[in-house]
Amino acid sequence: MPKGPSGQKRPADAISRAVQIMRIATGEEKESGHNPGTEANRKGGLKGGKARAESMTPERRAEIAKKAAATRWKK
């Protein structure tokens, strides 16, 4: 049986999967798994980016920005 991103089991065939989705939609069954876009999950990334920027020299930040701009305009 295939597993979802969090290791939960879900039906392999299309009909069983459709029935499971219908049960979730009608409230007969709870949806399992995690929501990767929650606020709690984002906090770590936001802190890490800020810490990285604070630890860099202005010259290094400018170098990274120039490289990013060149890549964007390369198209």
Beta strands, then each sheet from edge to edge (+ up, - down):
end
